[in-house]
Amino acid sequence: MIRAVIVMNTQGKPRLSKFYDYEPTEKQQELIRTVYSVLCSRPESVSSFVDADSIFGPDCRLVYKHYATLYFVFVYDSAENELAMLDLIQVFVETLDKCFKNVCELDVVFNYNKINTILDEIIFGGQVLETNSAEIMKAVEEISKLETAYTTIPLVPKSVTSWRSSV
């Protein structure tokens, strides 16, 4: 099971965090700070896999990728394959790139809802749902169309007289 997904910048500011096991907000912030301290102390030449037993509890590992100014971190247990998790980060970033044309930190900050929608299409409740970037984009576009249609439906009549005449 995937325990958490964290996207943070190189200064340690979380830009997206989703925990699939309940953790109080204070604990989440502490975990993010600890993850950042581990990541920033690692040289570039070492593996992207880290034992996270001391951070997240027994049987936990984390995998990360560093793209430009962002760290993409997935925390998972032994039920998940390490290389599959690394590939899942790649799928997430590729999908973000398709959506935002070379994703950057500002895209993550200003499009928080869309990023969450993309993540929910890939992972839901800690389980991987979809790994095909094209299918993910298709689902996100459908959701966007529904949101647009919902916001264009008039909930209040344009005028009271038109409302009364229809009754």
Chimera marker file (.cmm) of the C-alpha trace (Angstrom):
<marker_set name="trace">
<marker id="1" x="0.000" y="0.000" z="0.000" r="1" g="1" b="0" radius="0.5"/>
<marker id="2" x="1.132" y="3.523" z="-0.681" r="1" g="1" b="0" radius="0.5"/>
<marker id="3" x="1.237" y="5.427" z="2.584" r="1" g="1" b="0" radius="0.5"/>
<marker id="4" x="1.907" y="8.969" z="1.355" r="1" g="1" b="0" radius="0.5"/>
<marker id="5" x="2.743" y="11.134" z="-1.634" r="1" g="1" b="0" radius="0.5"/>
<marker id="6" x="4.730" y="14.293" z="-1.001" r="1" g="1" b="0" radius="0.5"/>
<marker id="7" x="5.843" y="16.933" z="-3.472" r="1" g="1" b="0" radius="0.5"/>
<marker id="8" x="8.184" y="19.507" z="-1.952" r="1" g="1" b="0" radius="0.5"/>
<marker id="9" x="10.556" y="22.116" z="-3.250" r="1" g="1" b="0" radius="0.5"/>
<marker id="10" x="14.305" y="22.143" z="-2.665" r="1" g="1" b="0" radius="0.5"/>
<marker id="11" x="13.834" y="24.399" z="0.385" r="1" g="1" b="0" radius="0.5"/>
<marker id="12" x="11.587" y="21.815" z="2.039" r="1" g="1" b="0" radius="0.5"/>
<marker id="13" x="8.250" y="23.586" z="1.526" r="1" g="1" b="0" radius="0.5"/>
<marker id="14" x="5.548" y="21.023" z="0.833" r="1" g="1" b="0" radius="0.5"/>
<marker id="15" x="3.642" y="21.807" z="-2.352" r="1" g="1" b="0" radius="0.5"/>
<marker id="16" x="1.430" y="18.724" z="-2.209" r="1" g="1" b="0" radius="0.5"/>
<marker id="17" x="1.044" y="16.101" z="0.471" r="1" g="1" b="0" radius="0.5"/>
<marker id="18" x="-1.428" y="13.292" z="0.642" r="1" g="1" b="0" radius="0.5"/>
<marker id="19" x="-1.363" y="10.742" z="3.441" r="1" g="1" b="0" radius="0.5"/>
<marker id="20" x="-3.389" y="7.583" z="2.917" r="1" g="1" b="0" radius="0.5"/>
<marker id="21" x="-3.107" y="6.567" z="6.587" r="1" g="1" b="0" radius="0.5"/>
<marker id="22" x="-4.564" y="9.034" z="9.048" r="1" g="1" b="0" radius="0.5"/>
<marker id="23" x="-1.944" y="11.253" z="10.644" r="1" g="1" b="0" radius="0.5"/>
<marker id="24" x="-2.710" y="14.428" z="12.614" r="1" g="1" b="0" radius="0.5"/>
<marker id="25" x="-1.584" y="17.615" z="10.862" r="1" g="1" b="0" radius="0.5"/>
<marker id="26" x="1.252" y="18.204" z="13.328" r="1" g="1" b="0" radius="0.5"/>
<marker id="27" x="2.561" y="14.682" z="12.731" r="1" g="1" b="0" radius="0.5"/>
<marker id="28" x="2.308" y="15.149" z="8.947" r="1" g="1" b="0" radius="0.5"/>
<marker id="29" x="4.369" y="18.340" z="9.164" r="1" g="1" b="0" radius="0.5"/>
<marker id="30" x="6.961" y="16.586" z="11.308" r="1" g="1" b="0" radius="0.5"/>
<marker id="31" x="7.162" y="13.677" z="8.850" r="1" g="1" b="0" radius="0.5"/>
<marker id="32" x="7.599" y="16.071" z="5.911" r="1" g="1" b="0" radius="0.5"/>
<marker id="33" x="10.409" y="17.916" z="7.727" r="1" g="1" b="0" radius="0.5"/>
<marker id="34" x="12.119" y="14.619" z="8.517" r="1" g="1" b="0" radius="0.5"/>
<marker id="35" x="11.813" y="13.415" z="4.919" r="1" g="1" b="0" radius="0.5"/>
<marker id="36" x="13.278" y="16.696" z="3.684" r="1" g="1" b="0" radius="0.5"/>
<marker id="37" x="16.217" y="16.451" z="6.071" r="1" g="1" b="0" radius="0.5"/>
<marker id="38" x="16.939" y="12.936" z="4.822" r="1" g="1" b="0" radius="0.5"/>
<marker id="39" x="16.662" y="13.909" z="1.152" r="1" g="1" b="0" radius="0.5"/>
<marker id="40" x="18.754" y="17.067" z="1.292" r="1" g="1" b="0" radius="0.5"/>
<marker id="41" x="21.573" y="15.245" z="3.094" r="1" g="1" b="0" radius="0.5"/>
<marker id="42" x="21.834" y="12.543" z="0.396" r="1" g="1" b="0" radius="0.5"/>
<marker id="43" x="24.358" y="12.941" z="-2.416" r="1" g="1" b="0" radius="0.5"/>
<marker id="44" x="23.046" y="12.866" z="-5.998" r="1" g="1" b="0" radius="0.5"/>
<marker id="45" x="25.003" y="9.704" z="-6.795" r="1" g="1" b="0" radius="0.5"/>
<marker id="46" x="23.180" y="7.400" z="-4.334" r="1" g="1" b="0" radius="0.5"/>
<marker id="47" x="20.058" y="5.321" z="-4.825" r="1" g="1" b="0" radius="0.5"/>
<marker id="48" x="16.609" y="6.935" z="-4.834" r="1" g="1" b="0" radius="0.5"/>
<marker id="49" x="15.345" y="4.301" z="-2.377" r="1" g="1" b="0" radius="0.5"/>
<marker id="50" x="15.449" y="4.953" z="1.372" r="1" g="1" b="0" radius="0.5"/>
<marker id="51" x="14.448" y="2.748" z="4.295" r="1" g="1" b="0" radius="0.5"/>
<marker id="52" x="11.850" y="4.789" z="6.159" r="1" g="1" b="0" radius="0.5"/>
<marker id="53" x="11.332" y="2.538" z="9.186" r="1" g="1" b="0" radius="0.5"/>
<marker id="54" x="12.617" y="5.210" z="11.544" r="1" g="1" b="0" radius="0.5"/>
<marker id="55" x="10.365" y="7.857" z="9.986" r="1" g="1" b="0" radius="0.5"/>
<marker id="56" x="7.082" y="6.115" z="9.099" r="1" g="1" b="0" radius="0.5"/>
<marker id="57" x="7.255" y="2.966" z="11.158" r="1" g="1" b="0" radius="0.5"/>
<marker id="58" x="8.134" y="-0.649" z="10.426" r="1" g="1" b="0" radius="0.5"/>
<marker id="59" x="8.030" y="-2.034" z="6.904" r="1" g="1" b="0" radius="0.5"/>
<marker id="60" x="8.100" y="1.379" z="5.193" r="1" g="1" b="0" radius="0.5"/>
<marker id="61" x="10.314" y="2.640" z="2.404" r="1" g="1" b="0" radius="0.5"/>
<marker id="62" x="10.357" y="5.769" z="0.359" r="1" g="1" b="0" radius="0.5"/>
<marker id="63" x="11.403" y="6.455" z="-3.191" r="1" g="1" b="0" radius="0.5"/>
<marker id="64" x="12.024" y="9.884" z="-4.612" r="1" g="1" b="0" radius="0.5"/>
<marker id="65" x="12.940" y="11.679" z="-7.810" r="1" g="1" b="0" radius="0.5"/>
<marker id="66" x="14.373" y="15.161" z="-8.006" r="1" g="1" b="0" radius="0.5"/>
<marker id="67" x="13.132" y="17.174" z="-10.987" r="1" g="1" b="0" radius="0.5"/>
<marker id="68" x="14.307" y="20.810" z="-11.281" r="1" g="1" b="0" radius="0.5"/>
<marker id="69" x="13.199" y="22.442" z="-8.006" r="1" g="1" b="0" radius="0.5"/>
<marker id="70" x="10.840" y="19.684" z="-6.854" r="1" g="1" b="0" radius="0.5"/>
<marker id="71" x="11.191" y="16.414" z="-4.975" r="1" g="1" b="0" radius="0.5"/>
<marker id="72" x="8.499" y="13.821" z="-5.726" r="1" g="1" b="0" radius="0.5"/>
<marker id="73" x="8.356" y="11.352" z="-2.824" r="1" g="1" b="0" radius="0.5"/>
<marker id="74" x="6.269" y="8.196" z="-2.520" r="1" g="1" b="0" radius="0.5"/>
<marker id="75" x="6.138" y="6.331" z="0.812" r="1" g="1" b="0" radius="0.5"/>
<marker id="76" x="5.043" y="2.704" z="0.583" r="1" g="1" b="0" radius="0.5"/>
<marker id="77" x="5.150" y="-0.617" z="2.414" r="1" g="1" b="0" radius="0.5"/>
<marker id="78" x="6.548" y="-4.004" z="1.397" r="1" g="1" b="0" radius="0.5"/>
<marker id="79" x="3.387" y="-4.920" z="-0.533" r="1" g="1" b="0" radius="0.5"/>
<marker id="80" x="4.553" y="-2.589" z="-3.333" r="1" g="1" b="0" radius="0.5"/>
<marker id="81" x="7.413" y="-3.142" z="-5.738" r="1" g="1" b="0" radius="0.5"/>
<marker id="82" x="10.258" y="-0.598" z="-5.505" r="1" g="1" b="0" radius="0.5"/>
<marker id="83" x="10.735" y="-0.227" z="-9.241" r="1" g="1" b="0" radius="0.5"/>
<marker id="84" x="6.987" y="0.038" z="-9.789" r="1" g="1" b="0" radius="0.5"/>
<marker id="85" x="6.935" y="2.952" z="-7.323" r="1" g="1" b="0" radius="0.5"/>
<marker id="86" x="9.766" y="4.660" z="-9.172" r="1" g="1" b="0" radius="0.5"/>
<marker id="87" x="7.865" y="4.153" z="-12.425" r="1" g="1" b="0" radius="0.5"/>
<marker id="88" x="4.714" y="5.543" z="-10.808" r="1" g="1" b="0" radius="0.5"/>
<marker id="89" x="6.562" y="8.769" z="-9.997" r="1" g="1" b="0" radius="0.5"/>
<marker id="90" x="7.559" y="8.907" z="-13.657" r="1" g="1" b="0" radius="0.5"/>
<marker id="91" x="3.931" y="8.415" z="-14.744" r="1" g="1" b="0" radius="0.5"/>
<marker id="92" x="2.814" y="11.185" z="-12.365" r="1" g="1" b="0" radius="0.5"/>
<marker id="93" x="5.438" y="13.627" z="-13.664" r="1" g="1" b="0" radius="0.5"/>
<marker id="94" x="4.768" y="12.721" z="-17.326" r="1" g="1" b="0" radius="0.5"/>
<marker id="95" x="1.056" y="13.318" z="-16.805" r="1" g="1" b="0" radius="0.5"/>
<marker id="96" x="1.760" y="16.660" z="-15.141" r="1" g="1" b="0" radius="0.5"/>
<marker id="97" x="4.029" y="17.565" z="-18.070" r="1" g="1" b="0" radius="0.5"/>
<marker id="98" x="1.254" y="16.735" z="-20.541" r="1" g="1" b="0" radius="0.5"/>
<marker id="99" x="-1.194" y="18.797" z="-18.552" r="1" g="1" b="0" radius="0.5"/>
<marker id="100" x="1.002" y="21.839" z="-17.926" r="1" g="1" b="0" radius="0.5"/>
<marker id="101" x="3.611" y="21.694" z="-20.726" r="1" g="1" b="0" radius="0.5"/>
<marker id="102" x="6.780" y="21.152" z="-18.689" r="1" g="1" b="0" radius="0.5"/>
<marker id="103" x="5.498" y="21.313" z="-15.123" r="1" g="1" b="0" radius="0.5"/>
<marker id="104" x="7.186" y="23.614" z="-12.630" r="1" g="1" b="0" radius="0.5"/>
<marker id="105" x="6.704" y="24.531" z="-8.991" r="1" g="1" b="0" radius="0.5"/>
<marker id="106" x="4.299" y="27.379" z="-9.812" r="1" g="1" b="0" radius="0.5"/>
<marker id="107" x="2.041" y="24.969" z="-11.715" r="1" g="1" b="0" radius="0.5"/>
<marker id="108" x="1.791" y="22.842" z="-8.582" r="1" g="1" b="0" radius="0.5"/>
<marker id="109" x="1.067" y="25.870" z="-6.393" r="1" g="1" b="0" radius="0.5"/>
<marker id="110" x="-1.558" y="27.512" z="-8.613" r="1" g="1" b="0" radius="0.5"/>
<marker id="111" x="-3.291" y="24.363" z="-9.904" r="1" g="1" b="0" radius="0.5"/>
<marker id="112" x="-3.623" y="22.479" z="-6.647" r="1" g="1" b="0" radius="0.5"/>
<marker id="113" x="-7.084" y="21.042" z="-7.408" r="1" g="1" b="0" radius="0.5"/>
<marker id="114" x="-6.075" y="19.762" z="-10.833" r="1" g="1" b="0" radius="0.5"/>
<marker id="115" x="-2.902" y="18.163" z="-9.421" r="1" g="1" b="0" radius="0.5"/>
<marker id="116" x="-5.002" y="16.427" z="-6.764" r="1" g="1" b="0" radius="0.5"/>
<marker id="117" x="-7.401" y="15.207" z="-9.447" r="1" g="1" b="0" radius="0.5"/>
<marker id="118" x="-4.496" y="13.756" z="-11.430" r="1" g="1" b="0" radius="0.5"/>
<marker id="119" x="-3.099" y="12.083" z="-8.314" r="1" g="1" b="0" radius="0.5"/>
<marker id="120" x="-6.542" y="10.662" z="-7.466" r="1" g="1" b="0" radius="0.5"/>
<marker id="121" x="-6.744" y="9.143" z="-10.940" r="1" g="1" b="0" radius="0.5"/>
<marker id="122" x="-3.394" y="7.427" z="-10.359" r="1" g="1" b="0" radius="0.5"/>
<marker id="123" x="-3.685" y="6.498" z="-6.673" r="1" g="1" b="0" radius="0.5"/>
<marker id="124" x="-6.829" y="6.249" z="-4.593" r="1" g="1" b="0" radius="0.5"/>
<marker id="125" x="-6.904" y="5.106" z="-0.989" r="1" g="1" b="0" radius="0.5"/>
<marker id="126" x="-3.277" y="4.026" z="-1.222" r="1" g="1" b="0" radius="0.5"/>
<marker id="127" x="-3.911" y="1.686" z="-4.150" r="1" g="1" b="0" radius="0.5"/>
<marker id="128" x="-2.681" y="2.197" z="-7.689" r="1" g="1" b="0" radius="0.5"/>
<marker id="129" x="-5.619" y="2.683" z="-10.067" r="1" g="1" b="0" radius="0.5"/>
<marker id="130" x="-4.065" y="3.683" z="-13.375" r="1" g="1" b="0" radius="0.5"/>
<marker id="131" x="-0.576" y="3.831" z="-14.853" r="1" g="1" b="0" radius="0.5"/>
<marker id="132" x="-1.395" y="4.800" z="-18.432" r="1" g="1" b="0" radius="0.5"/>
<marker id="133" x="-0.751" y="8.529" z="-18.827" r="1" g="1" b="0" radius="0.5"/>
<marker id="134" x="-3.137" y="8.847" z="-21.790" r="1" g="1" b="0" radius="0.5"/>
<marker id="135" x="-5.996" y="7.252" z="-19.832" r="1" g="1" b="0" radius="0.5"/>
<marker id="136" x="-5.290" y="9.512" z="-16.861" r="1" g="1" b="0" radius="0.5"/>
<marker id="137" x="-5.385" y="12.595" z="-19.100" r="1" g="1" b="0" radius="0.5"/>
<marker id="138" x="-8.651" y="11.425" z="-20.664" r="1" g="1" b="0" radius="0.5"/>
<marker id="139" x="-10.258" y="11.058" z="-17.224" r="1" g="1" b="0" radius="0.5"/>
<marker id="140" x="-8.948" y="14.455" z="-16.063" r="1" g="1" b="0" radius="0.5"/>
<marker id="141" x="-10.319" y="16.121" z="-19.218" r="1" g="1" b="0" radius="0.5"/>
<marker id="142" x="-13.720" y="14.513" z="-18.611" r="1" g="1" b="0" radius="0.5"/>
<marker id="143" x="-13.731" y="15.779" z="-15.030" r="1" g="1" b="0" radius="0.5"/>
<marker id="144" x="-12.771" y="19.263" z="-16.248" r="1" g="1" b="0" radius="0.5"/>
<marker id="145" x="-15.652" y="19.202" z="-18.758" r="1" g="1" b="0" radius="0.5"/>
<marker id="146" x="-18.087" y="18.207" z="-16.009" r="1" g="1" b="0" radius="0.5"/>
<marker id="147" x="-16.794" y="20.975" z="-13.735" r="1" g="1" b="0" radius="0.5"/>
<marker id="148" x="-17.161" y="23.510" z="-16.541" r="1" g="1" b="0" radius="0.5"/>
<marker id="149" x="-20.682" y="22.315" z="-17.352" r="1" g="1" b="0" radius="0.5"/>
<marker id="150" x="-21.624" y="22.489" z="-13.673" r="1" g="1" b="0" radius="0.5"/>
<marker id="151" x="-20.406" y="26.078" z="-13.315" r="1" g="1" b="0" radius="0.5"/>
<marker id="152" x="-22.350" y="27.209" z="-16.409" r="1" g="1" b="0" radius="0.5"/>
<marker id="153" x="-25.706" y="25.874" z="-15.205" r="1" g="1" b="0" radius="0.5"/>
<marker id="154" x="-27.700" y="28.852" z="-13.945" r="1" g="1" b="0" radius="0.5"/>
<marker id="155" x="-28.950" y="28.129" z="-10.456" r="1" g="1" b="0" radius="0.5"/>
<marker id="156" x="-30.881" y="31.378" z="-10.177" r="1" g="1" b="0" radius="0.5"/>
<marker id="157" x="-33.229" y="32.623" z="-12.905" r="1" g="1" b="0" radius="0.5"/>
<marker id="158" x="-32.013" y="35.669" z="-14.808" r="1" g="1" b="0" radius="0.5"/>
<marker id="159" x="-34.990" y="37.655" z="-13.673" r="1" g="1" b="0" radius="0.5"/>
<marker id="160" x="-37.823" y="37.180" z="-11.292" r="1" g="1" b="0" radius="0.5"/>
<marker id="161" x="-40.402" y="37.797" z="-14.046" r="1" g="1" b="0" radius="0.5"/>
<marker id="162" x="-39.071" y="34.952" z="-16.171" r="1" g="1" b="0" radius="0.5"/>
<marker id="163" x="-39.210" y="32.700" z="-13.118" r="1" g="1" b="0" radius="0.5"/>
<marker id="164" x="-42.798" y="33.664" z="-12.313" r="1" g="1" b="0" radius="0.5"/>
<marker id="165" x="-43.932" y="33.188" z="-15.890" r="1" g="1" b="0" radius="0.5"/>
<marker id="166" x="-42.585" y="29.646" z="-15.920" r="1" g="1" b="0" radius="0.5"/>
<marker id="167" x="-44.446" y="28.668" z="-12.757" r="1" g="1" b="0" radius="0.5"/>
<link id1="1" id2="2" r="1" g="1" b="0" radius="0.2"/>
<link id1="2" id2="3" r="1" g="1" b="0" radius="0.2"/>
<link id1="3" id2="4" r="1" g="1" b="0" radius="0.2"/>
<link id1="4" id2="5" r="1" g="1" b="0" radius="0.2"/>
<link id1="5" id2="6" r="1" g="1" b="0" radius="0.2"/>
<link id1="6" id2="7" r="1" g="1" b="0" radius="0.2"/>
<link id1="7" id2="8" r="1" g="1" b="0" radius="0.2"/>
<link id1="8" id2="9" r="1" g="1" b="0" radius="0.2"/>
<link id1="9" id2="10" r="1" g="1" b="0" radius="0.2"/>
<link id1="10" id2="11" r="1" g="1" b="0" radius="0.2"/>
<link id1="11" id2="12" r="1" g="1" b="0" radius="0.2"/>
<link id1="12" id2="13" r="1" g="1" b="0" radius="0.2"/>
<link id1="13" id2="14" r="1" g="1" b="0" radius="0.2"/>
<link id1="14" id2="15" r="1" g="1" b="0" radius="0.2"/>
<link id1="15" id2="16" r="1" g="1" b="0" radius="0.2"/>
<link id1="16" id2="17" r="1" g="1" b="0" radius="0.2"/>
<link id1="17" id2="18" r="1" g="1" b="0" radius="0.2"/>
<link id1="18" id2="19" r="1" g="1" b="0" radius="0.2"/>
<link id1="19" id2="20" r="1" g="1" b="0" radius="0.2"/>
<link id1="20" id2="21" r="1" g="1" b="0" radius="0.2"/>
<link id1="21" id2="22" r="1" g="1" b="0" radius="0.2"/>
<link id1="22" id2="23" r="1" g="1" b="0" radius="0.2"/>
<link id1="23" id2="24" r="1" g="1" b="0" radius="0.2"/>
<link id1="24" id2="25" r="1" g="1" b="0" radius="0.2"/>
<link id1="25" id2="26" r="1" g="1" b="0" radius="0.2"/>
<link id1="26" id2="27" r="1" g="1" b="0" radius="0.2"/>
<link id1="27" id2="28" r="1" g="1" b="0" radius="0.2"/>
<link id1="28" id2="29" r="1" g="1" b="0" radius="0.2"/>
<link id1="29" id2="30" r="1" g="1" b="0" radius="0.2"/>
<link id1="30" id2="31" r="1" g="1" b="0" radius="0.2"/>
<link id1="31" id2="32" r="1" g="1" b="0" radius="0.2"/>
<link id1="32" id2="33" r="1" g="1" b="0" radius="0.2"/>
<link id1="33" id2="34" r="1" g="1" b="0" radius="0.2"/>
<link id1="34" id2="35" r="1" g="1" b="0" radius="0.2"/>
<link id1="35" id2="36" r="1" g="1" b="0" radius="0.2"/>
<link id1="36" id2="37" r="1" g="1" b="0" radius="0.2"/>
<link id1="37" id2="38" r="1" g="1" b="0" radius="0.2"/>
<link id1="38" id2="39" r="1" g="1" b="0" radius="0.2"/>
<link id1="39" id2="40" r="1" g="1" b="0" radius="0.2"/>
<link id1="40" id2="41" r="1" g="1" b="0" radius="0.2"/>
<link id1="41" id2="42" r="1" g="1" b="0" radius="0.2"/>
<link id1="42" id2="43" r="1" g="1" b="0" radius="0.2"/>
<link id1="43" id2="44" r="1" g="1" b="0" radius="0.2"/>
<link id1="44" id2="45" r="1" g="1" b="0" radius="0.2"/>
<link id1="45" id2="46" r="1" g="1" b="0" radius="0.2"/>
<link id1="46" id2="47" r="1" g="1" b="0" radius="0.2"/>
<link id1="47" id2="48" r="1" g="1" b="0" radius="0.2"/>
<link id1="48" id2="49" r="1" g="1" b="0" radius="0.2"/>
<link id1="49" id2="50" r="1" g="1" b="0" radius="0.2"/>
<link id1="50" id2="51" r="1" g="1" b="0" radius="0.2"/>
<link id1="51" id2="52" r="1" g="1" b="0" radius="0.2"/>
<link id1="52" id2="53" r="1" g="1" b="0" radius="0.2"/>
<link id1="53" id2="54" r="1" g="1" b="0" radius="0.2"/>
<link id1="54" id2="55" r="1" g="1" b="0" radius="0.2"/>
<link id1="55" id2="56" r="1" g="1" b="0" radius="0.2"/>
<link id1="56" id2="57" r="1" g="1" b="0" radius="0.2"/>
<link id1="57" id2="58" r="1" g="1" b="0" radius="0.2"/>
<link id1="58" id2="59" r="1" g="1" b="0" radius="0.2"/>
<link id1="59" id2="60" r="1" g="1" b="0" radius="0.2"/>
<link id1="60" id2="61" r="1" g="1" b="0" radius="0.2"/>
<link id1="61" id2="62" r="1" g="1" b="0" radius="0.2"/>
<link id1="62" id2="63" r="1" g="1" b="0" radius="0.2"/>
<link id1="63" id2="64" r="1" g="1" b="0" radius="0.2"/>
<link id1="64" id2="65" r="1" g="1" b="0" radius="0.2"/>
<link id1="65" id2="66" r="1" g="1" b="0" radius="0.2"/>
<link id1="66" id2="67" r="1" g="1" b="0" radius="0.2"/>
<link id1="67" id2="68" r="1" g="1" b="0" radius="0.2"/>
<link id1="68" id2="69" r="1" g="1" b="0" radius="0.2"/>
<link id1="69" id2="70" r="1" g="1" b="0" radius="0.2"/>
<link id1="70" id2="71" r="1" g="1" b="0" radius="0.2"/>
<link id1="71" id2="72" r="1" g="1" b="0" radius="0.2"/>
<link id1="72" id2="73" r="1" g="1" b="0" radius="0.2"/>
<link id1="73" id2="74" r="1" g="1" b="0" radius="0.2"/>
<link id1="74" id2="75" r="1" g="1" b="0" radius="0.2"/>
<link id1="75" id2="76" r="1" g="1" b="0" radius="0.2"/>
<link id1="76" id2="77" r="1" g="1" b="0" radius="0.2"/>
<link id1="77" id2="78" r="1" g="1" b="0" radius="0.2"/>
<link id1="78" id2="79" r="1" g="1" b="0" radius="0.2"/>
<link id1="79" id2="80" r="1" g="1" b="0" radius="0.2"/>
<link id1="80" id2="81" r="1" g="1" b="0" radius="0.2"/>
<link id1="81" id2="82" r="1" g="1" b="0" radius="0.2"/>
<link id1="82" id2="83" r="1" g="1" b="0" radius="0.2"/>
<link id1="83" id2="84" r="1" g="1" b="0" radius="0.2"/>
<link id1="84" id2="85" r="1" g="1" b="0" radius="0.2"/>
<link id1="85" id2="86" r="1" g="1" b="0" radius="0.2"/>
<link id1="86" id2="87" r="1" g="1" b="0" radius="0.2"/>
<link id1="87" id2="88" r="1" g="1" b="0" radius="0.2"/>
<link id1="88" id2="89" r="1" g="1" b="0" radius="0.2"/>
<link id1="89" id2="90" r="1" g="1" b="0" radius="0.2"/>
<link id1="90" id2="91" r="1" g="1" b="0" radius="0.2"/>
<link id1="91" id2="92" r="1" g="1" b="0" radius="0.2"/>
<link id1="92" id2="93" r="1" g="1" b="0" radius="0.2"/>
<link id1="93" id2="94" r="1" g="1" b="0" radius="0.2"/>
<link id1="94" id2="95" r="1" g="1" b="0" radius="0.2"/>
<link id1="95" id2="96" r="1" g="1" b="0" radius="0.2"/>
<link id1="96" id2="97" r="1" g="1" b="0" radius="0.2"/>
<link id1="97" id2="98" r="1" g="1" b="0" radius="0.2"/>
<link id1="98" id2="99" r="1" g="1" b="0" radius="0.2"/>
<link id1="99" id2="100" r="1" g="1" b="0" radius="0.2"/>
<link id1="100" id2="101" r="1" g="1" b="0" radius="0.2"/>
<link id1="101" id2="102" r="1" g="1" b="0" radius="0.2"/>
<link id1="102" id2="103" r="1" g="1" b="0" radius="0.2"/>
<link id1="103" id2="104" r="1" g="1" b="0" radius="0.2"/>
<link id1="104" id2="105" r="1" g="1" b="0" radius="0.2"/>
<link id1="105" id2="106" r="1" g="1" b="0" radius="0.2"/>
<link id1="106" id2="107" r="1" g="1" b="0" radius="0.2"/>
<link id1="107" id2="108" r="1" g="1" b="0" radius="0.2"/>
<link id1="108" id2="109" r="1" g="1" b="0" radius="0.2"/>
<link id1="109" id2="110" r="1" g="1" b="0" radius="0.2"/>
<link id1="110" id2="111" r="1" g="1" b="0" radius="0.2"/>
<link id1="111" id2="112" r="1" g="1" b="0" radius="0.2"/>
<link id1="112" id2="113" r="1" g="1" b="0" radius="0.2"/>
<link id1="113" id2="114" r="1" g="1" b="0" radius="0.2"/>
<link id1="114" id2="115" r="1" g="1" b="0" radius="0.2"/>
<link id1="115" id2="116" r="1" g="1" b="0" radius="0.2"/>
<link id1="116" id2="117" r="1" g="1" b="0" radius="0.2"/>
<link id1="117" id2="118" r="1" g="1" b="0" radius="0.2"/>
<link id1="118" id2="119" r="1" g="1" b="0" radius="0.2"/>
<link id1="119" id2="120" r="1" g="1" b="0" radius="0.2"/>
<link id1="120" id2="121" r="1" g="1" b="0" radius="0.2"/>
<link id1="121" id2="122" r="1" g="1" b="0" radius="0.2"/>
<link id1="122" id2="123" r="1" g="1" b="0" radius="0.2"/>
<link id1="123" id2="124" r="1" g="1" b="0" radius="0.2"/>
<link id1="124" id2="125" r="1" g="1" b="0" radius="0.2"/>
<link id1="125" id2="126" r="1" g="1" b="0" radius="0.2"/>
<link id1="126" id2="127" r="1" g="1" b="0" radius="0.2"/>
<link id1="127" id2="128" r="1" g="1" b="0" radius="0.2"/>
<link id1="128" id2="129" r="1" g="1" b="0" radius="0.2"/>
<link id1="129" id2="130" r="1" g="1" b="0" radius="0.2"/>
<link id1="130" id2="131" r="1" g="1" b="0" radius="0.2"/>
<link id1="131" id2="132" r="1" g="1" b="0" radius="0.2"/>
<link id1="132" id2="133" r="1" g="1" b="0" radius="0.2"/>
<link id1="133" id2="134" r="1" g="1" b="0" radius="0.2"/>
<link id1="134" id2="135" r="1" g="1" b="0" radius="0.2"/>
<link id1="135" id2="136" r="1" g="1" b="0" radius="0.2"/>
<link id1="136" id2="137" r="1" g="1" b="0" radius="0.2"/>
<link id1="137" id2="138" r="1" g="1" b="0" radius="0.2"/>
<link id1="138" id2="139" r="1" g="1" b="0" radius="0.2"/>
<link id1="139" id2="140" r="1" g="1" b="0" radius="0.2"/>
<link id1="140" id2="141" r="1" g="1" b="0" radius="0.2"/>
<link id1="141" id2="142" r="1" g="1" b="0" radius="0.2"/>
<link id1="142" id2="143" r="1" g="1" b="0" radius="0.2"/>
<link id1="143" id2="144" r="1" g="1" b="0" radius="0.2"/>
<link id1="144" id2="145" r="1" g="1" b="0" radius="0.2"/>
<link id1="145" id2="146" r="1" g="1" b="0" radius="0.2"/>
<link id1="146" id2="147" r="1" g="1" b="0" radius="0.2"/>
<link id1="147" id2="148" r="1" g="1" b="0" radius="0.2"/>
<link id1="148" id2="149" r="1" g="1" b="0" radius="0.2"/>
<link id1="149" id2="150" r="1" g="1" b="0" radius="0.2"/>
<link id1="150" id2="151" r="1" g="1" b="0" radius="0.2"/>
<link id1="151" id2="152" r="1" g="1" b="0" radius="0.2"/>
<link id1="152" id2="153" r="1" g="1" b="0" radius="0.2"/>
<link id1="153" id2="154" r="1" g="1" b="0" radius="0.2"/>
<link id1="154" id2="155" r="1" g="1" b="0" radius="0.2"/>
<link id1="155" id2="156" r="1" g="1" b="0" radius="0.2"/>
<link id1="156" id2="157" r="1" g="1" b="0" radius="0.2"/>
<link id1="157" id2="158" r="1" g="1" b="0" radius="0.2"/>
<link id1="158" id2="159" r="1" g="1" b="0" radius="0.2"/>
<link id1="159" id2="160" r="1" g="1" b="0" radius="0.2"/>
<link id1="160" id2="161" r="1" g="1" b="0" radius="0.2"/>
<link id1="161" id2="162" r="1" g="1" b="0" radius="0.2"/>
<link id1="162" id2="163" r="1" g="1" b="0" radius="0.2"/>
<link id1="163" id2="164" r="1" g="1" b="0" radius="0.2"/>
<link id1="164" id2="165" r="1" g="1" b="0" radius="0.2"/>
<link id1="165" id2="166" r="1" g="1" b="0" radius="0.2"/>
<link id1="166" id2="167" r="1" g="1" b="0" radius="0.2"/>
</marker_set>
